[in-house]
Amino acid sequence: MRLKGKSALITGGASGFGAAIARTFAAQGACVTIMDLNGSGAAQVVADFDGFSIQGDVTKSSDINNAVSAAHKNGRAVDVVVNNAGWTHYSKPMLGVTEEECDRLYDINVRSIFHMSRAVVPIMRTQEEGVILNIGSTAGIRPRPGLT
């Protein structure tokens, strides 16, 4: 139980990699809080291991602040944050990507990390410890046609 006594906040944990990370952390003893736009999906995942869920949008600093507060309350600390929420547009040529799609991609994949860091770093400084893990796509280092 490598994470016994630790508290983890995982964004995008209602499905996919995020759900697998949440389940693994819980199996390793962490008190897990999932934040996801899909609140019911997050609740279903944490029901498997007696965790906590909060519906929220990572593009909104107020939602991130609420999730950090919930994770801090639930686990009495915020030891690990996993910025896993991510999004991309459908595969298409770059010149077909709309400004709205570009803004959404940036808000979810980049700006959310800024918001999360601003919310959680003060807590981690007070605790004098903490880990922030940022999950990225292999497309960042191995681009493919239509996924610029």
N, C-alpha and C positions, 0 to 999 in steps of 0.2 A: 504494500500500500504506500507507494511513493508520494502520494499527495494527501495523506491523512492529515487532517487539521488545516488544510489549505482551502481557500475560497477562490473560485474561478467564475469569471463572467465571460460568456461566449456569445458573440453576435452571429446572427445567421445560423442558429443552432436548431432550427425546426426541421431541417432535412439535410441530406447529403453529408459532406465532410463535417459540417458543424455539428450535426446530430451524432456522428461517429466520435468526434472529439469529446463532446459532452458525455457520452456513454463511457468512453475510455477514462476520462478524468474522474467520473463518479466511481467507476470500478476500482480506481486507484485511491479512493478515499476522499476526494475533494467534495466540498459543498458547492454544487454547480447552480448557477443562475444563467438562464438563456434569455437573451433579448432577440426578438425577431418580429418582423412586420406581420408574420403569420402567428398571431398569438395562440390560436387553438392548436396549431402544429407544435409550437414550443411546449405548450402544456401537456400534449400527448407524449412528447419525448421525455420530459422530466418526471412524468408519472411512472416511468419504468424504473426510476432509481430514487424517488423521493427528493427531487430537486425543486427549484423555483423557476418560474417563467414570468416574463414581462413583455407585453406587446409594445413594440416601439419601432420607430423609424430612425435608422442610423444617420440620416441626413439632417436630423433636427437635434440641435444641441440640448434642447430641453428634454427630449426623450432619452438621450444618452445620459444626461445628469440624473434622470429618474432611475434608469437602469443601474447606474453606478451606486446610487443611494440604496436601492433595493439589494444589490449584491453585498454591499457593505453591511447592511442590517442583517441579511440572511446568514452571512458567513462570519460576521464580526470583524472582517478585514476584506481587502481585495488583494489577494496574493498574485493572481494570474488573470490577465485579460487576453482573450483571443479575438482579434479583429478578423473575423472570418466572413462577414457579410460581403457579398460581391455581386456584380452585375455586368453584363455586356449586351450590346445590341446584337441583333441577328446578323449572321454573316452576310456582308455586302461590301462593295468597294467603298473606300474611305470617302470619296466624293459624294456618296449616297447617304452618309451618316448626317443626321440633322443636328443642328445646334442644341436642340432639346435633348437628344440622345447623348451627345457629348457632355452636356452639363450633368445629366443624370449619372453617367458613368463616372465622371470626376467626383461628384458629390458622394456617391456610395463607396467607390473604391479608394478615394484619396482623402477627401475632406472629412469623412467619418473618422478616420484615424487621428486627424488633428483634434476633432471634437472630443474623442475618447481620451486622448492623451491629456488634454486640458482638464478633463474631469477627474481622471484617475491619478495623475502624477502627484498632486498635492497629498492625496491619501497615502500613496506609496512612500513619499518623502517622510511623512509623519511616522509610518511604520518602519522606515529605514530599510525597506526591501520591497520587491515586487518585480514581476516579469510581464512584459507586453509582447505578445506574439502577433505578427502581422502575416496573414495568409495571402499569397498571391497566386496568380495563374501561371502555368508554364508558358502561356502565350506571351508573357512579358519578356521571356528570354528566347523563345522559339516561335516567332510570329508565323502566321499562316495566311494565305490569301483570304481576304474577306474579313479578317479579324485584326484590323490595324490598331 
